[in-house]
């Protein structure tokens, strides 16, 4: 095994507390000098994980990697096979706990690209060990996990990043700059729509023929216990894993949890929305045969209170291919398949499913005048669509503080997950964010903080 670079050698304190994995807590981080290579580990290396590996390696025109890839972890050797073949000398694991037990001293940062339900335990172990973390969206699977990750970011002082690419774009900065320049006037309404979910053998979701799905033999190369992580034990089924887990509320957060971190990022940031006081399920169709499986279509209404001198906001979310009504004042032939519109008293802005290409809506004359008098850029730009590079430069000191730390990303995700509760149970959710409570449904506590299997409890110490 290649020896770790100088920047990864750490001294463990003699009186450090022992974790459930048998690891010791590292209380502080050594500063990384600019241009130093980082030693990076990857939990989840198939699919999105493979793209994150490529981005984080930062290979230049000469074929030289900027950073070291020191460990791979994936519960499915089949999906990881292409990456394993490309990097045959990198140590492999199927359980991240075993990876940390063996290699904690050789890792500087961890990139987590697993299904939603295992984001939190993998991230918490890494942070407790003093590792910088990059986590794919949505940040965690339930609201308690999100609040705990915010506490952990503050306690452990690591560079923690939510992987929502749109937050690094020029487009999202333009949305915020145009709003703050007063182009829109007061914004009282946001409308967003997404053309998924897609129910097909090739898509994200495929409905089982019975609930729960019939148990099957665990395929060779699959560590089913590691994939389940904190979730209660159940027989393996291909309807859960590897492709369709997002359709099950117990493992994923459906399309809203997935895409809100893209589509609603711009209004959440620009308008300083915070948490909704309530979310109404307008409809979902059909009523799922299994309680924990998502519906084909859904419409929600989020209700946000006034924030200082900002007006209350009503946010409508449509998914499943349904769209809001077009309006004549937008001067659009038709709405795109996915998008977001911030409707102000004076004007409106539209983006696509991601916030990278905003446009002012209105007549030709109105848009032309706006383009001639474009507001100045006031927000610093970063490398476009490169959250991985932003994270790495924040670690090494070669760039500014990352724009989507957990202190921001957890709030963005929490806003979405309040909506997921309304969507999942087709009911109105009245939410007290201060108390972290659904006030009109006392039985929702079990979904705010979900039960976990023995041996998978992390972060409780941060609440004492």
GUDO-898429 format. One record per residue (C-alpha): residue number from 0; x, y, z. Coordinates in nm, 3 decimals. Each point is the difference from the previous one (the first is absolute). Example, Ala and Ser with C-alpha at 12.3 -4.5 7.8 and 13.67 -1.06 7.14 Angstrom:
BEGIN
> resi;X;Y;Z
> 0;1.230;-0.450;0.780
> 1;0.137;0.344;-0.066
This chain:
BEGIN
> resi;X;Y;Z
> 0;0.000;0.000;0.000
> 1;0.131;0.346;-0.092
> 2;0.107;0.202;0.303
> 3;-0.218;0.300;0.077
> 4;0.131;0.345;-0.082
> 5;0.143;0.221;0.274
> 6;-0.325;0.192;0.042
> 7;-0.191;-0.311;0.113
> 8;0.213;-0.110;0.298
> 9;-0.189;0.076;0.317
> 10;0.063;-0.046;0.372
> 11;-0.283;-0.159;0.194
> 12;-0.053;0.133;0.353
> 13;0.059;-0.252;0.278
> 14;-0.326;0.087;0.174
> 15;-0.221;0.003;-0.312
> 16;-0.338;-0.166;0.023
> 17;-0.048;-0.334;-0.176
> 18;-0.275;-0.008;-0.262
> 19;-0.235;-0.288;-0.069
> 20;0.217;-0.094;-0.299
> 21;0.305;-0.037;0.222
> 22;0.151;0.324;-0.136
> 23;0.141;0.290;0.194
> 24;-0.126;0.357;-0.028
> 25;0.238;0.253;-0.153
> 26;-0.091;0.336;0.156
> 27;0.168;0.233;-0.250
> 28;0.123;0.029;-0.355
> 29;0.343;0.092;-0.131
> 30;-0.004;0.281;-0.255
> 31;0.073;-0.120;-0.353
> 32;0.249;0.211;-0.188
> 33;-0.117;0.119;-0.342
> 34;0.082;-0.244;-0.284
> 35;0.041;-0.291;0.242
> 36;-0.162;-0.322;-0.117
> 37;-0.293;-0.120;0.205
> 38;-0.062;-0.366;0.080
> 39;-0.364;-0.062;-0.086
> 40;-0.229;-0.296;0.076
> 41;-0.327;-0.067;-0.183
> 42;-0.306;-0.169;0.149
> 43;-0.219;-0.098;-0.293
> 44;0.203;-0.027;-0.321
> 45;-0.253;-0.117;-0.260
> 46;-0.226;0.245;-0.184
> 47;0.031;0.348;0.148
> 48;0.296;-0.112;0.205
> 49;0.203;-0.073;-0.314
> 50;-0.055;0.356;-0.123
> 51;0.105;0.138;0.337
> 52;0.319;-0.204;-0.012
> 53;0.088;0.152;-0.336
> 54;-0.076;0.353;0.121
> 55;0.192;-0.035;0.326
> 56;0.307;-0.157;-0.158
> 57;0.036;0.327;-0.197
> 58;0.206;-0.151;-0.284
> 59;0.180;0.269;-0.201
> 60;0.091;0.010;-0.370
> 61;0.313;-0.205;0.063
> 62;-0.201;-0.283;0.158
> 63;0.127;0.078;0.351
> 64;-0.251;-0.027;0.285
> 65;-0.010;0.291;0.240
> 66;-0.118;-0.220;0.289
> 67;0.057;-0.356;0.121
> 68;-0.280;-0.256;-0.011
> 69;0.076;-0.215;0.305
> 70;-0.314;-0.205;0.075
> 71;-0.322;-0.112;-0.169
> 72;-0.310;-0.135;0.175
> 73;-0.310;-0.139;-0.169
> 74;-0.255;-0.258;0.113
> 75;-0.037;-0.121;-0.360
> 76;0.311;-0.128;-0.177
> 77;-0.196;-0.025;-0.324
> 78;-0.077;0.372;-0.029
> 79;0.347;0.087;0.122
> 80;0.174;-0.236;-0.245
> 81;0.087;0.264;-0.262
> 82;0.163;0.225;0.259
> 83;0.181;-0.292;0.162
> 84;0.139;-0.100;-0.337
> 85;0.115;0.354;-0.070
> 86;0.176;0.031;0.337
> 87;0.109;-0.355;0.088
> 88;0.247;0.104;0.271
> 89;-0.242;0.197;0.217
> 90;-0.115;-0.199;0.309
> 91;-0.366;-0.110;-0.015
> 92;-0.263;-0.047;0.269
> 93;-0.370;-0.083;0.010
> 94;-0.062;0.155;0.345
> 95;0.124;0.352;0.078
> 96;0.047;-0.087;0.367
> 97;0.262;-0.255;-0.095
> 98;0.163;0.251;-0.233
> 99;0.038;0.251;0.283
> 100;0.117;-0.267;0.244
> 101;0.288;-0.085;-0.232
> 102;0.083;0.327;-0.173
> 103;-0.112;0.294;0.214
> 104;0.355;0.139;0.030
> 105;0.044;0.003;-0.378
> 106;-0.309;0.202;-0.092
> 107;-0.043;0.380;-0.016
> 108;-0.342;0.026;-0.160
> 109;-0.297;-0.224;-0.076
> 110;-0.247;0.022;-0.289
> 111;-0.336;-0.170;0.068
> 112;-0.217;-0.099;-0.297
> 113;-0.222;-0.269;0.150
> 114;-0.382;-0.018;0.015
> 115;-0.160;0.257;0.230
> 116;-0.049;-0.229;0.299
> 117;0.374;-0.060;0.052
> 118;0.121;0.359;-0.049
> 119;-0.025;0.082;0.369
> 120;0.187;-0.289;0.168
> 121;0.285;0.011;-0.251
> 122;0.029;0.376;0.033
> 123;-0.013;-0.001;0.379
> 124;0.276;-0.259;0.036
> 125;0.219;0.195;-0.241
> 126;-0.057;0.330;0.182
> 127;0.063;-0.155;0.341
> 128;0.336;-0.110;-0.138
> 129;0.080;0.353;-0.115
> 130;-0.050;-0.067;-0.371
> 131;-0.126;0.259;-0.243
> 132;-0.324;-0.119;-0.163
> 133;-0.179;0.047;-0.331
> 134;-0.350;-0.149;-0.006
> 135;-0.236;-0.040;-0.294
> 136;-0.344;0.154;0.033
> 137;-0.230;-0.032;0.178
> 138;0.233;0.039;0.295
> 139;-0.175;-0.249;0.230
> 140;-0.314;-0.212;0.024
> 141;-0.184;0.170;0.287
> 142;-0.015;0.333;0.177
> 143;0.173;-0.112;0.323
> 144;0.296;-0.121;-0.206
> 145;0.021;0.339;-0.173
> 146;0.002;0.189;0.329
> 147;0.265;-0.237;0.137
> 148;0.226;0.052;-0.302
> 149;-0.020;0.376;0.056
> 150;0.110;-0.053;0.358
> 151;0.281;-0.229;-0.115
> 152;0.127;0.253;-0.255
> 153;0.033;0.259;0.273
> 154;0.154;-0.238;0.254
> 155;0.258;-0.172;-0.217
> 156;0.101;0.297;-0.216
> 157;0.030;-0.195;-0.325
> 158;-0.079;0.129;-0.349
> 159;-0.343;-0.150;-0.065
> 160;-0.175;0.036;-0.336
> 161;-0.339;-0.089;-0.142
> 162;0.044;-0.117;-0.359
> 163;-0.255;0.213;-0.183
> 164;0.176;0.112;-0.316
> 165;-0.230;0.295;-0.069
> 166;0.120;0.191;0.304
> 167;0.335;0.060;-0.170
> 168;-0.153;0.143;-0.318
> 169;-0.003;0.350;-0.138
> 170;-0.376;-0.048;-0.045
> 171;-0.093;-0.032;0.365
> 172;0.206;0.308;0.076
> 173;-0.185;0.194;-0.267
> 174;-0.336;-0.097;0.153
> 175;0.108;0.134;0.338
> 176;0.158;0.313;-0.147
> 177;-0.306;0.084;-0.214
> 178;-0.232;-0.045;0.296
> 179;0.218;0.208;0.232
> 180;0.026;0.273;-0.266
> 181;-0.379;0.033;0.022
> 182;-0.077;-0.119;-0.352
> 183;-0.282;-0.229;0.120
> 184;-0.145;0.214;0.277
> 185;-0.153;-0.199;0.285
> 186;-0.013;-0.373;-0.074
> 187;-0.311;-0.162;0.140
> 188;-0.019;-0.314;-0.212
> 189;0.239;-0.269;-0.121
> 190;-0.105;-0.272;-0.241
> 191;0.211;-0.309;-0.071
> 192;-0.060;-0.316;-0.197
> 193;0.194;-0.315;-0.088
> 194;-0.072;-0.252;-0.272
> 195;0.077;-0.311;0.211
> 196;-0.048;-0.250;0.154
> 197;0.060;-0.237;-0.285
> 198;-0.154;-0.344;0.045
> 199;0.180;-0.240;-0.230
> 200;0.259;-0.275;-0.006
> 201;0.254;0.258;-0.117
> 202;-0.111;0.284;0.225
> 203;0.045;0.083;0.367
> 204;-0.305;-0.193;0.118
> 205;-0.171;-0.327;-0.072
> 206;-0.307;-0.110;0.189
> 207;0.003;-0.345;0.161
> 208;-0.278;-0.248;-0.062
> 209;-0.063;-0.035;0.375
> 210;0.069;0.194;0.323
> 211;0.240;-0.070;0.155
> 212;0.180;-0.151;-0.300
> 213;0.073;-0.369;0.003
> 214;0.338;-0.093;0.148
> 215;0.273;-0.120;-0.234
> 216;0.345;-0.152;0.028
> 217;0.271;0.256;0.064
> 218;0.210;0.033;-0.318
> 219;0.368;-0.087;0.012
> 220;0.210;0.305;0.074
> 221;-0.272;0.181;0.198
> 222;0.048;0.080;0.370
> 223;-0.371;0.029;0.079
> 224;0.055;0.067;0.370
> 225;0.233;0.291;-0.074
> 226;-0.240;0.141;-0.261
> 227;-0.293;-0.008;0.247
> 228;0.212;0.192;0.249
> 229;-0.223;0.143;0.275
> 230;-0.326;-0.132;-0.146
> 231;-0.182;-0.294;0.153
> 232;0.096;-0.335;-0.147
> 233;-0.207;-0.142;-0.287
> 234;0.049;-0.247;-0.286
> 235;0.191;0.121;-0.306
> 236;-0.206;0.103;-0.304
> 237;0.109;0.147;-0.331
> 238;-0.290;0.245;0.042
> 239;0.204;0.162;0.279
> 240;0.350;-0.033;-0.136
> 241;0.194;0.094;-0.205
> 242;-0.214;0.236;-0.210
> 243;-0.342;0.078;0.149
> 244;0.065;0.082;0.364
> 245;-0.103;0.364;-0.049
> 246;-0.362;-0.107;-0.055
> 247;-0.013;-0.135;0.358
> 248;-0.040;0.264;0.269
> 249;0.197;-0.209;0.246
> 250;0.313;0.017;-0.218
> 251;-0.044;0.315;-0.210
> 252;-0.192;0.324;0.010
> 253;-0.169;-0.033;-0.338
> 254;0.036;0.264;-0.272
> 255;-0.071;0.292;0.232
> 256;0.282;-0.092;0.238
> 257;0.230;-0.056;-0.295
> 258;-0.078;0.297;-0.225
> 259;-0.102;0.272;0.245
> 260;0.370;0.040;0.083
> 261;0.043;0.106;-0.364
> 262;-0.328;0.159;-0.106
> 263;-0.076;0.188;0.324
> 264;0.357;0.096;0.083
> 265;-0.022;0.342;-0.168
> 266;-0.323;0.121;0.167
> 267;0.102;-0.149;0.335
> 268;0.328;0.193;-0.010
> 269;-0.116;0.322;-0.166
> 270;-0.319;0.044;0.203
> 271;0.145;-0.131;0.329
> 272;-0.305;-0.225;0.025
> 273;0.094;-0.200;0.308
> 274;-0.251;-0.261;0.114
> 275;-0.365;-0.018;-0.105
> 276;-0.257;0.033;0.275
> 277;-0.223;-0.242;-0.190
> 278;-0.013;-0.215;-0.313
> 279;-0.325;-0.113;-0.162
> 280;-0.029;-0.310;-0.216
> 281;-0.231;0.119;-0.278
> 282;-0.014;-0.348;-0.149
> 283;0.198;-0.312;-0.081
> 284;-0.108;-0.261;-0.249
> 285;-0.044;-0.288;0.011
> 286;-0.008;-0.083;0.366
> 287;0.299;-0.236;0.031
> 288;-0.085;-0.365;0.057
> 289;0.283;-0.014;0.253
> 290;0.015;0.278;0.257
> 291;0.374;0.046;-0.039
> 292;0.006;0.021;-0.381
> 293;-0.033;0.330;-0.182
> 294;-0.292;0.104;-0.218
> 295;0.017;0.081;-0.371
> 296;-0.111;0.364;0.029
> 297;0.001;0.253;0.280
> 298;-0.068;0.367;0.068
> 299;0.094;0.182;0.320
> 300;-0.032;0.352;0.136
> 301;0.268;0.130;0.241
> 302;-0.091;0.301;0.215
> 303;0.285;0.224;0.121
> 304;-0.051;0.290;0.243
> 305;0.132;0.355;-0.043
> 306;0.374;0.039;0.065
> 307;0.079;0.356;0.109
> 308;-0.110;0.224;-0.288
> 309;-0.048;-0.297;-0.234
> 310;-0.361;-0.099;-0.072
> 311;-0.147;-0.342;0.085
> 312;0.054;-0.249;-0.282
> 313;-0.218;-0.277;-0.139
> 314;0.204;-0.266;-0.181
> 315;-0.176;-0.251;-0.226
> 316;0.175;-0.324;-0.097
> 317;-0.120;-0.226;-0.284
> 318;0.156;-0.336;-0.093
> 319;-0.073;-0.298;-0.219
> 320;-0.011;0.195;-0.325
> 321;-0.287;0.228;0.102
> 322;0.066;0.372;-0.036
> 323;-0.152;0.325;0.123
> 324;-0.208;0.214;-0.233
> 325;0.186;0.232;-0.235
> 326;-0.075;0.369;0.049
> 327;-0.030;0.263;-0.275
> 328;0.225;0.249;0.183
> 329;0.289;-0.247;-0.026
> 330;-0.005;0.011;-0.384
> 331;0.095;-0.369;-0.022
> 332;-0.120;-0.230;-0.278
> 333;0.010;-0.287;0.249
> 334;0.166;-0.094;0.326
> 335;0.310;-0.223;-0.012
> 336;-0.023;-0.359;0.134
> 337;0.152;0.109;0.334
> 338;0.048;0.345;0.144
> 339;-0.045;0.266;0.266
> 340;-0.156;0.347;-0.015
> 341;0.035;0.270;0.267
> 342;-0.302;0.226;-0.046
> 343;0.052;0.356;0.120
> 344;-0.226;0.303;0.007
> 345;0.202;0.158;-0.283
> 346;0.153;-0.292;-0.193
> 347;0.069;-0.375;0.004
> 348;0.313;-0.215;-0.040
> 349;0.001;-0.353;-0.141
> 350;0.266;-0.270;0.020
> 351;0.000;-0.362;-0.110
> 352;0.015;-0.295;0.237
> 353;0.343;0.131;0.101
> 354;0.065;0.370;0.065
> 355;0.273;0.043;-0.261
> 356;-0.181;0.200;-0.273
> 357;-0.242;0.257;0.142
> 358;-0.207;0.221;-0.227
> 359;-0.222;0.298;0.064
> 360;-0.356;-0.061;-0.117
> 361;-0.207;0.262;-0.174
> 362;-0.051;0.188;-0.325
> 363;0.278;0.045;-0.254
> 364;0.033;0.366;0.094
> 365;0.017;-0.075;0.371
> 366;0.262;-0.271;-0.041
> 367;0.205;0.212;-0.243
> 368;0.004;0.293;0.242
> 369;0.109;-0.231;0.281
> 370;0.285;-0.140;-0.209
> 371;0.123;0.352;-0.077
> 372;-0.005;0.087;0.369
> 373;0.120;-0.324;0.156
> 374;0.067;0.026;0.376
> 375;0.370;-0.019;0.095
> 376;0.156;-0.320;0.130
> 377;0.028;0.021;0.379
> 378;0.056;-0.365;0.095
> 379;0.344;-0.158;-0.060
> 380;0.003;-0.272;-0.265
> 381;0.156;-0.346;0.033
> 382;0.078;-0.267;-0.257
> 383;-0.327;-0.075;-0.180
> 384;-0.171;-0.331;0.088
> 385;0.298;-0.110;0.211
> 386;-0.110;-0.052;0.362
> 387;0.265;-0.269;0.044
> 388;0.278;0.241;-0.097
> 389;-0.152;0.271;0.220
> 390;0.009;-0.243;0.294
> 391;0.361;-0.101;-0.066
> 392;0.120;0.360;-0.037
> 393;-0.173;0.090;0.327
> 394;0.191;-0.283;0.171
> 395;0.341;0.100;-0.139
> 396;-0.054;0.372;0.045
> 397;0.023;0.073;-0.372
> 398;-0.357;0.123;-0.017
> 399;-0.262;0.172;0.215
> 400;-0.233;-0.172;0.242
> 401;-0.225;-0.243;-0.188
> 402;-0.346;0.131;-0.087
> 403;-0.213;-0.299;0.104
> 404;0.134;-0.106;0.342
> 405;-0.225;-0.205;0.226
> 406;-0.112;0.320;0.175
> 407;-0.171;0.085;-0.332
> 408;-0.054;-0.342;-0.159
> 409;-0.172;-0.148;0.306
> 410;-0.255;0.282;0.003
> 411;-0.067;-0.032;-0.373
> 412;-0.053;-0.374;0.041
> 413;-0.217;0.042;0.312
> 414;-0.236;0.229;-0.189
> 415;-0.039;-0.274;-0.262
> 416;-0.047;-0.278;0.255
> 417;-0.287;0.182;0.169
> 418;-0.165;-0.013;-0.342
> 419;0.086;-0.369;-0.036
> 420;-0.196;-0.074;0.320
> 421;-0.304;0.176;-0.144
> 422;0.042;-0.183;-0.329
> 423;0.057;-0.340;0.160
> 424;-0.313;0.008;0.216
> 425;-0.211;0.221;-0.227
> 426;-0.078;0.238;0.283
> 427;0.053;0.352;0.125
> 428;0.317;0.039;0.206
> 429;0.014;0.283;0.255
> 430;0.365;0.040;0.091
> 431;0.167;0.156;0.303
> 432;0.361;0.028;-0.113
> 433;0.125;0.125;0.338
> 434;-0.132;-0.308;0.179
> 435;0.061;-0.227;-0.305
> 436;-0.361;-0.122;0.030
> 437;-0.298;-0.064;-0.223
> 438;-0.262;0.156;0.224
> 439;-0.317;-0.138;-0.160
> 440;0.115;-0.366;-0.019
> 441;0.155;-0.129;0.322
> 442;0.095;-0.330;-0.165
> 443;0.249;0.173;-0.234
> 444;0.283;-0.009;0.257
> 445;0.101;-0.343;-0.131
> 446;0.065;0.155;-0.342
> 447;0.175;0.312;0.131
> 448;0.246;-0.234;0.171
> 449;-0.020;-0.353;-0.137
> 450;0.082;-0.317;0.195
> 451;0.328;-0.170;-0.088
> 452;0.141;-0.350;0.031
> 453;0.224;-0.087;0.293
> 454;0.356;0.110;-0.070
> 455;-0.104;0.280;-0.238
> 456;-0.069;0.282;0.245
> 457;0.218;0.308;-0.051
> 458;-0.006;0.361;0.113
> 459;-0.202;-0.038;0.320
> 460;0.287;0.149;0.202
> 461;-0.042;0.333;-0.180
> 462;-0.342;0.049;0.158
> 463;0.110;-0.041;0.364
